[in-house]
C-alpha cells in the first residue's frame, strides 16, 4: 500500500510538473524574443562575478529610483480612468495592475508580463482606431500606465534571471535598449495626459545607465561613429576653402552680403524660370539685425507679412553644437524617434517607422534619396536637454492676435503650460514639405544646413485676374469667400473633403514637389500665382504668418526648429 501511494504521488507530481511547464511555455510564447532569450542566445554568462554584481546594482538602482514602485503607483492614480477602462474591457487582466508579485517567483512574473503585454496590445488597438484627434483621453492614460508597468516588470524579470546566473551583459544591454524604445513610444502616444513627461524622464535615466552597461560589454558606438563623417552643413556656404581662411573678416562679411543679395533675386526652383518669363520672385524683406518687438509687431505680425532676419540664432549653443551628428549620437543614440519615409506626407508611399536615433543618423541621414525625415516632432518633450541649446524668441510672447486671446489658456494646456509649440525638423538633403498652410503663426529658424522656401499669400478666388497675377501689394486684394463662407482655393489645387484620397488634408496642395519638371503641366494655375522665394542659411529665421502657403526643400543635411503660436 505504501509503495502504491508513493508511486501514485510520483505520477501526480510528474503530471503537475508537466502542466506547470506547459503553462510556462505558453506564457513565454506571448512574450518578445529579446526578453525570453535563452543563455546560449543572449551571450555566454560571464565568469566575472564583479561584472554580474555591477549589473545587479545597476538594475536595482533603476528599479529603486527611476522605474520604481512609487512612480508606478502615482501613474496609476493619475491615469485611474485609463486603468478602469482596461479592466472594464479586459476583466481577466485586472490583476496586472494589482499588487506586485515576488521577484523570486519567476512564473508569477511571467504571468504578469503576459497580462501587461495583452493590456498594452489592447490599448494600442484603441489608440489606432479612427482618427488620432478623436482618441479618448482614457486610452492615452491607459498607454502611459501600461507601458510603465510593463517596463518595470521586464526589468524585475531581467534582474531575477541575472541573480540566477542565467544571463549576463549582452542580455541586459538588449533589455535596456528595448525598455527605452517602449518608453519613448509611450511618450509619443500617451502625451501629457498619460504621463508622457514621466516616461520621458525615466527613458533618459535608463539611457544613461545603458551607457554604463555598454562600457561593461565593450560594445560602444565606434562602428557607428566611423560612418558619421559628415556634418549638418551646406557646403556652398559654410565650408571655408583654404584660400579664404586668411581673408579678413570684413571681406568675408562683404562676400556673404553679396551672396545673400544675389539669392534674394534668384528664382530658387529653375524649372519655373521659363514659366515666369525669367521674372524674379517678389521680395521678402530681409534684415541683418534683430528687429525691435514694436517694429516686428507693426510691420509684419499685425499686417500678416513674412520677413527674414539673417544670423538670427548664431549666438545659440545649438548653432555650433548641432552641426556635429556625434552630439546626437552620444546623447540620444539609443532613444527611439518616429521617422517619416516617402516623398511627402501626402504621397501614397509615405509611412512612419520608429527607429533609434543611432539608426536614423547612420543609415538614413547619409541617403539623399531615402525620403527619411524626422519632421514636425516635439523632440524637446522627449529630450529636454535640447532646450538648453535654443532660446524662445521674444516675438512669440510679445505678439498675440486679439481674436486668439480667449484661446490662449487652451493652447497652454495643449503644449504643457506654454502657448508656443516647438517643432523640430531633421533630415538629409532633398527632403520636402509640399505646399501647405498652417493654422498658427510660425517663426521658422534654420539652425544648421540650408533650405529654400517658396511662399504664396493666402488665396483669392479662382478668377481670371488671379490666374494672370494680381498686384500682390494691393491691400484691396483680400480673400474672397463663396456663399458658404469657405475661401476658394483652387489655384493652389488643395485636397478637398470630396477628394478620393487625402480628403482631410485640406491645407495641403496636390502639387507636392513643385521643383519637378512635370509639375507646371499638371498644375498650371499654381505657377501663375505671384510667389516669394526665400533662401535660408544656417542661423537665419523666416516669419511665416498663418494662412500663407509655403513649400520647403532642404539643400543639405539640415536642422530647423519652428515656433508655432
C-alpha positions as a Python dict, from the first residue, in 0.01 Angstrom:
ca = {
    (1, 'X'): (0, 0, 0),
    (2, 'X'): (282, 237, 91),
    (3, 'X'): (460, 152, -233),
    (4, 'X'): (141, 211, -435),
    (5, 'X'): (78, 550, -267),
    (6, 'X'): (435, 659, -335),
    (7, 'X'): (408, 558, -697),
    (8, 'X'): (79, 747, -735),
    (9, 'X'): (234, 1059, -579),
    (10, 'X'): (522, 1045, -824),
    (11, 'X'): (278, 1017, -1116),
    (12, 'X'): (72, 1315, -995),
    (13, 'X'): (388, 1518, -929),
    (14, 'X'): (511, 1436, -1274),
    (15, 'X'): (180, 1541, -1431),
    (16, 'X'): (172, 1863, -1225),
    (17, 'X'): (527, 1941, -1329),
    (18, 'X'): (441, 1881, -1693),
    (19, 'X'): (132, 2103, -1666),
    (20, 'X'): (333, 2375, -1496),
    (21, 'X'): (599, 2359, -1765),
    (22, 'X'): (333, 2370, -2037),
    (23, 'X'): (177, 2679, -1876),
    (24, 'X'): (519, 2840, -1857),
    (25, 'X'): (590, 2766, -2223),
    (26, 'X'): (252, 2913, -2317),
    (27, 'X'): (338, 3234, -2127),
    (28, 'X'): (677, 3253, -2296),
    (29, 'X'): (516, 3218, -2641),
    (30, 'X'): (335, 3550, -2590),
    (31, 'X'): (647, 3747, -2497),
    (32, 'X'): (913, 3906, -2724),
    (33, 'X'): (1222, 3702, -2803),
    (34, 'X'): (1463, 3962, -2664),
    (35, 'X'): (1307, 3912, -2321),
    (36, 'X'): (1289, 3532, -2302),
    (37, 'X'): (1622, 3464, -2478),
    (38, 'X'): (1798, 3154, -2354),
    (39, 'X'): (2151, 3184, -2210),
    (40, 'X'): (2300, 3049, -2531),
    (41, 'X'): (2130, 3315, -2745),
    (42, 'X'): (2192, 3603, -2505),
    (43, 'X'): (2567, 3554, -2479),
    (44, 'X'): (2762, 3323, -2253),
    (45, 'X'): (2734, 3403, -1883),
    (46, 'X'): (3050, 3585, -1787),
    (47, 'X'): (3292, 3429, -1541),
    (48, 'X'): (3336, 3770, -1381),
    (49, 'X'): (3141, 3791, -1058),
    (50, 'X'): (3235, 4158, -1048),
    (51, 'X'): (3050, 4222, -1377),
    (52, 'X'): (2740, 4040, -1255),
    (53, 'X'): (2742, 4236, -930),
    (54, 'X'): (2775, 4562, -1122),
    (55, 'X'): (2478, 4473, -1342),
    (56, 'X'): (2268, 4376, -1040),
    (57, 'X'): (2346, 4705, -867),
    (58, 'X'): (2260, 4896, -1184),
    (59, 'X'): (1923, 4724, -1235),
    (60, 'X'): (1836, 4751, -866),
    (61, 'X'): (1922, 5121, -870),
    (62, 'X'): (1693, 5180, -1168),
    (63, 'X'): (1410, 4982, -1007),
    (64, 'X'): (1450, 5170, -678),
    (65, 'X'): (1499, 5522, -815),
    (66, 'X'): (1355, 5551, -1168),
    (67, 'X'): (1136, 5260, -1278),
    (68, 'X'): (1017, 5243, -918),
    (69, 'X'): (701, 5134, -739),
    (70, 'X'): (628, 5487, -616),
    (71, 'X'): (618, 5626, -972),
    (72, 'X'): (413, 5325, -1079),
    (73, 'X'): (153, 5395, -808),
    (74, 'X'): (148, 5768, -889),
    (75, 'X'): (81, 5694, -1255),
    (76, 'X'): (-199, 5453, -1164),
    (77, 'X'): (-365, 5725, -956),
    (78, 'X'): (-315, 5990, -1223),
    (79, 'X'): (-437, 5760, -1501),
    (80, 'X'): (-712, 5593, -1298),
    (81, 'X'): (-966, 5634, -1579),
    (82, 'X'): (-733, 5452, -1817),
    (83, 'X'): (-680, 5166, -1571),
    (84, 'X'): (-1056, 5131, -1511),
    (85, 'X'): (-1121, 5131, -1887),
    (86, 'X'): (-873, 4848, -1945),
    (87, 'X'): (-1011, 4645, -1654),
    (88, 'X'): (-1369, 4706, -1773),
    (89, 'X'): (-1291, 4576, -2122),
    (90, 'X'): (-1048, 4305, -2007),
    (91, 'X'): (-1155, 4188, -1659),
    (92, 'X'): (-914, 3894, -1675),
    (93, 'X'): (-620, 4138, -1672),
    (94, 'X'): (-729, 4334, -1365),
    (95, 'X'): (-456, 4154, -1169),
    (96, 'X'): (-194, 4312, -1395),
    (97, 'X'): (-236, 4642, -1210),
    (98, 'X'): (-270, 4482, -866),
    (99, 'X'): (-6, 4417, -604),
    (100, 'X'): (342, 4331, -719),
    (101, 'X'): (450, 3970, -707),
    (102, 'X'): (770, 3841, -550),
    (103, 'X'): (1082, 3893, -763),
    (104, 'X'): (1187, 3535, -693),
    (105, 'X'): (858, 3394, -824),
    (106, 'X'): (962, 3362, -1187),
    (107, 'X'): (634, 3203, -1302),
    (108, 'X'): (424, 3476, -1137),
    (109, 'X'): (635, 3744, -1307),
    (110, 'X'): (588, 3570, -1643),
    (111, 'X'): (210, 3562, -1597),
    (112, 'X'): (208, 3931, -1502),
    (113, 'X'): (421, 4015, -1806),
    (114, 'X'): (175, 3833, -2033),
    (115, 'X'): (-120, 4018, -1877),
    (116, 'X'): (53, 4353, -1924),
    (117, 'X'): (156, 4260, -2279),
    (118, 'X'): (-208, 4186, -2367),
    (119, 'X'): (-326, 4507, -2198),
    (120, 'X'): (-60, 4705, -2388),
    (121, 'X'): (-167, 4549, -2721),
    (122, 'X'): (-532, 4623, -2645),
    (123, 'X'): (-461, 4990, -2571),
    (124, 'X'): (-253, 5012, -2891),
    (125, 'X'): (-555, 4896, -3094),
    (126, 'X'): (-781, 5152, -2926),
    (127, 'X'): (-531, 5431, -2993),
    (128, 'X'): (-504, 5338, -3360),
    (129, 'X'): (-875, 5302, -3431),
    (130, 'X'): (-1018, 5603, -3616),
    (131, 'X'): (-859, 5949, -3624),
    (132, 'X'): (-593, 6039, -3368),
    (133, 'X'): (-773, 6362, -3279),
    (134, 'X'): (-1080, 6159, -3179),
    (135, 'X'): (-896, 5924, -2941),
    (136, 'X'): (-1043, 5936, -2592),
    (137, 'X'): (-808, 6055, -2320),
    (138, 'X'): (-867, 5739, -2117),
    (139, 'X'): (-676, 5535, -2376),
    (140, 'X'): (-382, 5775, -2368),
    (141, 'X'): (-386, 5734, -1991),
    (142, 'X'): (-401, 5359, -2042),
    (143, 'X'): (-94, 5376, -2267),
    (144, 'X'): (114, 5562, -2010),
    (145, 'X'): (30, 5344, -1709),
    (146, 'X'): (53, 5015, -1902),
    (147, 'X'): (387, 5092, -2065),
    (148, 'X'): (545, 5194, -1736),
    (149, 'X'): (412, 4887, -1552),
    (150, 'X'): (532, 4663, -1836),
    (151, 'X'): (882, 4813, -1839),
    (152, 'X'): (909, 4779, -1461),
    (153, 'X'): (802, 4414, -1478),
    (154, 'X'): (1051, 4348, -1761),
    (155, 'X'): (1339, 4484, -1556),
    (156, 'X'): (1236, 4287, -1247),
    (157, 'X'): (1226, 3970, -1459),
    (158, 'X'): (1572, 4050, -1602),
    (159, 'X'): (1709, 4108, -1253),
    (160, 'X'): (1574, 3772, -1140),
    (161, 'X'): (1741, 3593, -1430),
    (162, 'X'): (2064, 3777, -1355),
    (163, 'X'): (2052, 3667, -989),
    (164, 'X'): (2015, 3305, -1101),
    (165, 'X'): (2314, 3343, -1335),
    (166, 'X'): (2108, 3261, -1647),
    (167, 'X'): (2211, 3565, -1846),
    (168, 'X'): (2473, 3836, -1847),
    (169, 'X'): (2576, 4165, -2001),
    (170, 'X'): (2457, 4115, -2364),
    (171, 'X'): (2110, 4030, -2242),
    (172, 'X'): (2092, 4326, -2002),
    (173, 'X'): (2203, 4566, -2277),
    (174, 'X'): (1932, 4431, -2508),
    (175, 'X'): (1667, 4461, -2237),
    (176, 'X'): (1756, 4823, -2159),
    (177, 'X'): (1753, 4916, -2528),
    (178, 'X'): (1404, 4771, -2568),
    (179, 'X'): (1279, 4929, -2246),
    (180, 'X'): (1394, 5269, -2378),
    (181, 'X'): (1206, 5209, -2704),
    (182, 'X'): (888, 5109, -2517),
    (183, 'X'): (910, 5422, -2302),
    (184, 'X'): (976, 5653, -2598),
    (185, 'X'): (680, 5516, -2794),
    (186, 'X'): (478, 5562, -2476),
    (187, 'X'): (584, 5929, -2463),
    (188, 'X'): (459, 5981, -2819),
    (189, 'X'): (125, 5808, -2767),
    (190, 'X'): (41, 5899, -2408),
    (191, 'X'): (134, 6267, -2421),
    (192, 'X'): (96, 6484, -2112),
    (193, 'X'): (-245, 6331, -2043),
    (194, 'X'): (-95, 5986, -1994),
    (195, 'X'): (215, 6089, -1801),
    (196, 'X'): (439, 6135, -2103),
    (197, 'X'): (679, 6362, -1915),
    (198, 'X'): (733, 6093, -1650),
    (199, 'X'): (801, 5835, -1921),
    (200, 'X'): (1047, 6072, -2093),
    (201, 'X'): (1232, 6133, -1767),
    (202, 'X'): (1262, 5760, -1700),
    (203, 'X'): (1373, 5690, -2059),
    (204, 'X'): (1650, 5947, -2017),
    (205, 'X'): (1767, 5786, -1692),
    (206, 'X'): (1761, 5435, -1840),
    (207, 'X'): (1955, 5568, -2140),
    (208, 'X'): (2229, 5698, -1911),
    (209, 'X'): (2255, 5360, -1737),
    (210, 'X'): (2270, 5187, -2074),
    (211, 'X'): (2597, 5372, -2140),
    (212, 'X'): (2741, 5208, -1828),
    (213, 'X'): (2631, 4864, -1947),
    (214, 'X'): (2785, 4928, -2289),
    (215, 'X'): (3116, 5003, -2121),
    (216, 'X'): (3097, 4674, -1933),
    (217, 'X'): (3008, 4499, -2257),
    (218, 'X'): (3272, 4695, -2450),
    (219, 'X'): (3011, 4740, -2726),
    (220, 'X'): (3034, 5118, -2760),
    (221, 'X'): (2943, 5305, -3079),
    (222, 'X'): (3283, 5306, -3254),
    (223, 'X'): (3141, 5143, -3567),
    (224, 'X'): (2860, 5397, -3593),
    (225, 'X'): (3092, 5690, -3526),
    (226, 'X'): (3317, 5580, -3810),
    (227, 'X'): (3038, 5638, -4067),
    (228, 'X'): (2933, 5975, -3925),
    (229, 'X'): (3197, 6161, -4126),
    (230, 'X'): (2951, 6427, -4237),
    (231, 'X'): (2806, 6739, -4072),
    (232, 'X'): (2480, 6933, -4070),
    (233, 'X'): (2616, 7194, -4311),
    (234, 'X'): (2556, 7344, -4654),
    (235, 'X'): (2888, 7306, -4838),
    (236, 'X'): (2836, 7608, -5065),
    (237, 'X'): (2804, 7840, -4770),
    (238, 'X'): (2962, 7710, -4452),
    (239, 'X'): (3278, 7531, -4559),
    (240, 'X'): (3570, 7774, -4586),
    (241, 'X'): (3822, 7699, -4861),
    (242, 'X'): (4195, 7717, -4797),
    (243, 'X'): (4234, 8043, -4987),
    (244, 'X'): (3951, 8203, -4786),
    (245, 'X'): (4099, 8123, -4446),
    (246, 'X'): (4325, 8427, -4449),
    (247, 'X'): (4063, 8664, -4585),
    (248, 'X'): (3983, 8949, -4350),
    (249, 'X'): (3654, 8936, -4159),
    (250, 'X'): (3526, 9247, -4338),
    (251, 'X'): (3583, 9083, -4676),
    (252, 'X'): (3402, 8771, -4561),
    (253, 'X'): (3107, 8981, -4448),
    (254, 'X'): (3101, 9164, -4781),
    (255, 'X'): (3106, 8838, -4977),
    (256, 'X'): (2831, 8696, -4758),
    (257, 'X'): (2616, 9007, -4810),
    (258, 'X'): (2669, 8986, -5187),
    (259, 'X'): (2570, 8620, -5188),
    (260, 'X'): (2254, 8687, -4986),
    (261, 'X'): (2157, 8975, -5215),
    (262, 'X'): (2202, 8753, -5519),
    (263, 'X'): (1999, 8474, -5360),
    (264, 'X'): (1710, 8712, -5295),
    (265, 'X'): (1692, 8796, -5667),
    (266, 'X'): (1715, 8440, -5794),
    (267, 'X'): (1428, 8206, -5864),
    (268, 'X'): (1515, 7916, -5637),
    (269, 'X'): (1347, 7649, -5849),
    (270, 'X'): (1495, 7686, -6203),
    (271, 'X'): (1218, 7480, -6363),
    (272, 'X'): (990, 7778, -6305),
    (273, 'X'): (1201, 8048, -6468),
    (274, 'X'): (1068, 7967, -6813),
    (275, 'X'): (709, 7972, -6691),
    (276, 'X'): (761, 8306, -6517),
    (277, 'X'): (945, 8454, -6813),
    (278, 'X'): (1260, 8482, -6606),
    (279, 'X'): (1089, 8730, -6374),
    (280, 'X'): (1244, 8733, -6025),
    (281, 'X'): (1024, 8642, -5731),
    (282, 'X'): (856, 8901, -5512),
    (283, 'X'): (1083, 9011, -5235),
    (284, 'X'): (1052, 8915, -4869),
    (285, 'X'): (1204, 9193, -4655),
    (286, 'X'): (1532, 9068, -4507),
    (287, 'X'): (1719, 9222, -4215),
    (288, 'X'): (2073, 9172, -4090),
    (289, 'X'): (1992, 9278, -3735),
    (290, 'X'): (1721, 9183, -3489),
    (291, 'X'): (1403, 9387, -3520),
    (292, 'X'): (1258, 9560, -3219),
    (293, 'X'): (943, 9396, -3089),
    (294, 'X'): (746, 9708, -3186),
    (295, 'X'): (871, 9705, -3547),
    (296, 'X'): (810, 9332, -3586),
    (297, 'X'): (460, 9373, -3443),
    (298, 'X'): (353, 9674, -3651),
    (299, 'X'): (530, 9599, -3982),
    (300, 'X'): (490, 9222, -4008),
    (301, 'X'): (287, 9047, -3738),
    (302, 'X'): (-27, 9264, -3748),
    (303, 'X'): (-42, 9301, -4130),
    (304, 'X'): (50, 8930, -4160),
    (305, 'X'): (351, 8974, -4388),
    (306, 'X'): (660, 8750, -4391),
    (307, 'X'): (1011, 8871, -4314),
    (308, 'X'): (1361, 8723, -4281),
    (309, 'X'): (1618, 8801, -4013),
    (310, 'X'): (1967, 8689, -4111),
    (311, 'X'): (2200, 8536, -3850),
    (312, 'X'): (1909, 8529, -3606),
    (313, 'X'): (2036, 8235, -3395),
    (314, 'X'): (2412, 8234, -3449),
    (315, 'X'): (2459, 8304, -3077),
    (316, 'X'): (2257, 7998, -2972),
    (317, 'X'): (2462, 7699, -2845),
    (318, 'X'): (2276, 7479, -3097),
    (319, 'X'): (2422, 7675, -3390),
    (320, 'X'): (2764, 7512, -3337),
    (321, 'X'): (2687, 7204, -3124),
    (322, 'X'): (2424, 7054, -3354),
    (323, 'X'): (2642, 7062, -3665),
    (324, 'X'): (2817, 6751, -3534),
    (325, 'X'): (2595, 6437, -3556),
    (326, 'X'): (2805, 6283, -3277),
    (327, 'X'): (2633, 6523, -3038),
    (328, 'X'): (2300, 6348, -3107),
    (329, 'X'): (2459, 6002, -3111),
    (330, 'X'): (2630, 6046, -2775),
    (331, 'X'): (2327, 6200, -2605),
    (332, 'X'): (2031, 6027, -2768),
    (333, 'X'): (2167, 5737, -2975),
    (334, 'X'): (1956, 5465, -2808),
    (335, 'X'): (1639, 5675, -2796),
    (336, 'X'): (1352, 5595, -3034),
    (337, 'X'): (1208, 5858, -3269),
    (338, 'X'): (928, 5849, -3531),
    (339, 'X'): (1081, 5897, -3876),
    (340, 'X'): (878, 5967, -4189),
    (341, 'X'): (969, 5777, -4507),
    (342, 'X'): (842, 5870, -4852),
    (343, 'X'): (836, 6164, -5091),
    (344, 'X'): (598, 6367, -4873),
    (345, 'X'): (325, 6313, -4617),
    (346, 'X'): (58, 6342, -4889),
    (347, 'X'): (212, 6067, -5104),
    (348, 'X'): (93, 5706, -5123),
    (349, 'X'): (438, 5574, -5032),
    (350, 'X'): (454, 5776, -4710),
    (351, 'X'): (484, 5589, -4379),
    (352, 'X'): (617, 5639, -4028),
    (353, 'X'): (865, 5400, -3868),
    (354, 'X'): (1003, 5418, -3515),
    (355, 'X'): (1383, 5380, -3521),
    (356, 'X'): (1664, 5469, -3284),
    (357, 'X'): (1843, 5799, -3329),
    (358, 'X'): (2157, 5597, -3398),
    (359, 'X'): (1994, 5416, -3691),
    (360, 'X'): (1848, 5740, -3826),
    (361, 'X'): (2190, 5909, -3825),
    (362, 'X'): (2398, 5620, -3953),
    (363, 'X'): (2165, 5471, -4217),
    (364, 'X'): (1915, 5729, -4331),
    (365, 'X'): (2086, 6067, -4300),
    (366, 'X'): (2353, 5952, -4545),
    (367, 'X'): (2096, 5865, -4817),
    (368, 'X'): (1960, 6169, -5001),
    (369, 'X'): (1704, 5952, -5179),
    (370, 'X'): (1568, 5770, -4872),
    (371, 'X'): (1299, 6028, -4806),
    (372, 'X'): (1370, 5987, -4433),
    (373, 'X'): (1260, 6290, -4235),
    (374, 'X'): (1232, 6346, -3861),
    (375, 'X'): (960, 6602, -3925),
    (376, 'X'): (740, 6822, -3707),
    (377, 'X'): (837, 6643, -3388),
    (378, 'X'): (818, 6798, -3041),
    (379, 'X'): (1157, 6646, -2959),
    (380, 'X'): (1203, 6867, -2656),
    (381, 'X'): (925, 6667, -2487),
    (382, 'X'): (1139, 6356, -2525),
    (383, 'X'): (1477, 6522, -2491),
    (384, 'X'): (1456, 6824, -2255),
    (385, 'X'): (1833, 6859, -2287),
    (386, 'X'): (1777, 7015, -2631),
    (387, 'X'): (1613, 7315, -2466),
    (388, 'X'): (1949, 7407, -2315),
    (389, 'X'): (2077, 7480, -2668),
    (390, 'X'): (1799, 7702, -2805),
    (391, 'X'): (1614, 8016, -2697),
    (392, 'X'): (1246, 8105, -2720),
    (393, 'X'): (1225, 8428, -2924),
    (394, 'X'): (1063, 8728, -2756),
    (395, 'X'): (839, 8776, -3061),
    (396, 'X'): (628, 8470, -2976),
    (397, 'X'): (537, 8612, -2635),
    (398, 'X'): (501, 8978, -2731),
    (399, 'X'): (258, 8915, -3018),
    (400, 'X'): (-87, 8765, -2957),
    (401, 'X'): (-370, 8822, -3202),
    (402, 'X'): (-678, 8975, -3041),
    (403, 'X'): (-912, 8707, -3170),
    (404, 'X'): (-693, 8443, -3004),
    (405, 'X'): (-693, 8594, -2657),
    (406, 'X'): (-976, 8368, -2543),
    (407, 'X'): (-800, 8059, -2671),
    (408, 'X'): (-460, 8125, -2514),
    (409, 'X'): (-532, 7927, -2197),
    (410, 'X'): (-647, 7628, -2403),
    (411, 'X'): (-328, 7641, -2610),
    (412, 'X'): (-120, 7647, -2294),
    (413, 'X'): (-288, 7328, -2179),
    (414, 'X'): (-220, 7164, -2515),
    (415, 'X'): (151, 7248, -2506),
    (416, 'X'): (246, 7177, -2150),
    (417, 'X'): (186, 7518, -1997),
    (418, 'X'): (318, 7721, -2290),
    (419, 'X'): (121, 7860, -2584),
    (420, 'X'): (429, 7801, -2804),
    (421, 'X'): (477, 7467, -2980),
    (422, 'X'): (839, 7388, -3071),
    (423, 'X'): (865, 7153, -3369),
    (424, 'X'): (1194, 7001, -3484),
    (425, 'X'): (1278, 6914, -3845),
    (426, 'X'): (1589, 6699, -3904),
    (427, 'X'): (1669, 6533, -4234),
    (428, 'X'): (1908, 6484, -4526),
    (429, 'X'): (1930, 6680, -4849),
    (430, 'X'): (1618, 6687, -5072),
    (431, 'X'): (1354, 6641, -4803),
    (432, 'X'): (1040, 6838, -4887),
    (433, 'X'): (720, 6963, -4732),
    (434, 'X'): (455, 7008, -5006),
    (435, 'X'): (276, 7342, -5043),
    (436, 'X'): (55, 7379, -4737),
    (437, 'X'): (-79, 7624, -4482),
    (438, 'X'): (-59, 7623, -4103),
    (439, 'X'): (-332, 7749, -3870),
    (440, 'X'): (-81, 7929, -3647),
    (441, 'X'): (193, 8188, -3693),
    (442, 'X'): (537, 8037, -3741),
    (443, 'X'): (889, 8157, -3663),
    (444, 'X'): (1093, 7913, -3873),
    (445, 'X'): (1455, 7905, -3751),
    (446, 'X'): (1719, 7737, -3968),
    (447, 'X'): (1981, 7620, -3719),
    (448, 'X'): (2206, 7403, -3939),
    (449, 'X'): (2228, 7349, -4313),
    (450, 'X'): (2019, 7534, -4573),
    (451, 'X'): (1665, 7529, -4712),
    (452, 'X'): (1479, 7704, -4989),
    (453, 'X'): (1119, 7807, -4933),
    (454, 'X'): (852, 7932, -5170),
    (455, 'X'): (565, 8138, -5027),
    (456, 'X'): (224, 8235, -5162),
    (457, 'X'): (-14, 8480, -4999),
    (458, 'X'): (-341, 8350, -4853),
    (459, 'X'): (-554, 8263, -5152),
    (460, 'X'): (-802, 8461, -5358),
    (461, 'X'): (-1092, 8322, -5556),
    (462, 'X'): (-1021, 8128, -5872),
    (463, 'X'): (-1066, 8418, -6114),
    (464, 'X'): (-901, 8508, -6441),
    (465, 'X'): (-732, 8806, -6274),
    (466, 'X'): (-588, 8581, -6008),
    (467, 'X'): (-459, 8332, -6264),
    (468, 'X'): (-285, 8606, -6460),
    (469, 'X'): (-126, 8754, -6150),
    (470, 'X'): (-253, 9022, -5915),
    (471, 'X'): (-86, 9319, -5754),
    (472, 'X'): (49, 9137, -5452),
    (473, 'X'): (99, 9459, -5258),
    (474, 'X'): (-257, 9584, -5312),
    (475, 'X'): (-431, 9554, -4978),
    (476, 'X'): (-771, 9560, -5157),
    (477, 'X'): (-698, 9211, -5286),
    (478, 'X'): (-834, 9041, -4978),
    (479, 'X'): (-951, 8682, -4966),
    (480, 'X'): (-1298, 8638, -5110),
    (481, 'X'): (-1549, 8384, -4987),
    (482, 'X'): (-1820, 8184, -5155),
    (483, 'X'): (-2179, 8176, -5029),
    (484, 'X'): (-2099, 7916, -4765),
    (485, 'X'): (-1822, 8133, -4621),
    (486, 'X'): (-1543, 7897, -4737),
    (487, 'X'): (-1241, 8061, -4902),
    (488, 'X'): (-1200, 7926, -5253),
    (489, 'X'): (-850, 7786, -5301),
    (490, 'X'): (-848, 7611, -5638),
    (491, 'X'): (-542, 7796, -5768),
    (492, 'X'): (-331, 7600, -5518),
    (493, 'X'): (-502, 7266, -5601),
    (494, 'X'): (-566, 7161, -5240),
    (495, 'X'): (-723, 6836, -5138),
    (496, 'X'): (-1090, 6881, -5053),
    (497, 'X'): (-1338, 6687, -4836),
    (498, 'X'): (-1468, 6530, -5157),
    (499, 'X'): (-1121, 6419, -5280),
    (500, 'X'): (-1086, 6046, -5337),
    (501, 'X'): (-763, 6047, -5139),
    (502, 'X'): (-620, 6259, -4857),
    (503, 'X'): (-960, 6425, -4816),
    (504, 'X'): (-862, 6550, -4471),
    (505, 'X'): (-551, 6733, -4594),
    (506, 'X'): (-746, 7041, -4698),
    (507, 'X'): (-448, 7260, -4601),
    (508, 'X'): (-218, 7079, -4849),
    (509, 'X'): (-170, 7111, -5225),
    (510, 'X'): (-179, 6811, -5458),
    (511, 'X'): (126, 6954, -5635),
    (512, 'X'): (366, 6802, -5375),
    (513, 'X'): (719, 6864, -5512),
    (514, 'X'): (689, 7183, -5719),
    (515, 'X'): (1055, 7164, -5826),
    (516, 'X'): (979, 6868, -6056),
    (517, 'X'): (965, 6939, -6429),
    (518, 'X'): (625, 6767, -6459),
    (519, 'X'): (452, 6997, -6211),
    (520, 'X'): (386, 7308, -6428),
    (521, 'X'): (193, 7098, -6682),
    (522, 'X'): (-21, 6934, -6413),
    (523, 'X'): (-88, 7244, -6203),
    (524, 'X'): (-64, 7548, -6434),
    (525, 'X'): (-264, 7791, -6218),
    (526, 'X'): (-28, 7743, -5924),
    (527, 'X'): (266, 7856, -6137),
    (528, 'X'): (87, 8170, -6249),
    (529, 'X'): (38, 8289, -5895),
    (530, 'X'): (276, 8558, -5764),
    (531, 'X'): (529, 8399, -5533),
    (532, 'X'): (811, 8479, -5291),
    (533, 'X'): (1134, 8277, -5279),
    (534, 'X'): (1347, 8266, -4967),
    (535, 'X'): (1689, 8103, -4924),
    (536, 'X'): (1763, 8026, -4557),
    (537, 'X'): (2120, 7960, -4447),
    (538, 'X'): (2227, 7836, -4105),
    (539, 'X'): (2132, 8094, -3844),
    (540, 'X'): (1850, 8260, -4044),
    (541, 'X'): (1486, 8297, -3939),
    (542, 'X'): (1173, 8332, -4154),
    (543, 'X'): (841, 8456, -4016),
    (544, 'X'): (553, 8274, -4191),
    (545, 'X'): (215, 8426, -4098),
    (546, 'X'): (-68, 8183, -4053),
    (547, 'X'): (-263, 8105, -4369),
    (548, 'X'): (34, 8165, -4602),
    (549, 'X'): (106, 7874, -4834),
    (550, 'X'): (466, 7753, -4828),
    (551, 'X'): (678, 7483, -4990),
    (552, 'X'): (1006, 7378, -4825),
    (553, 'X'): (1302, 7186, -4968),
    (554, 'X'): (1635, 7116, -4799),
    (555, 'X'): (1958, 7188, -4985),
    (556, 'X'): (2174, 6989, -4743),
    (557, 'X'): (2161, 6789, -4423),
    (558, 'X'): (1950, 7021, -4219),
    (559, 'X'): (1807, 7102, -3875),
    (560, 'X'): (1526, 7353, -3826),
    (561, 'X'): (1304, 7449, -3533),
    (562, 'X'): (967, 7611, -3586),
    (563, 'X'): (791, 7807, -3315),
    (564, 'X'): (414, 7795, -3363),
    (565, 'X'): (198, 8028, -3158),
}
